[in-house]
Amino acid sequence: MKKYITIVLKCIVSFTIANVWLFRYGKQTIYRGGEATDLVSEFAAYGLSLNTMYAIGTLKVFAALLLLISIFYKKMELPPLLVIGGLMTAALYFHFSIGDALIKSLPAALMLSACTLIYFLRFQKQEEAKE
């Protein structure tokens, strides 16, 4: 059962990141920071450059792809979890730093929670295997 929960969570995290960065890049949502109407203006609201936005987007999409691949190759699981978890932690920081409403932090919080749950399900599986 844990295996299937992990697979579903990996798919949710990966497809959510791909959706935001590849398909909803220029679209307004209620989750954009500040008064932003797209990703460019959201990063500007945080005081981050366009180059930073591109670097973070590339890193997130690449990590999401690796997370999907880790469904089949377990050894690739930890790096994308750490990258995505770290970036979502940073996203929460930036939302709070500009005084965003809590609702705007919800996607980052959910993605961080999912990554944390995947990690602990993985860790628990390893511990059970040792016994």
Summary of the structure (lengths in Angstrom):
residues: 131
radius of gyration: 15.5
end to end distance: 19.0
largest distance: 52.3
contacts: 368
relative contact order: 0.15
helix: 77%
strand: 0%
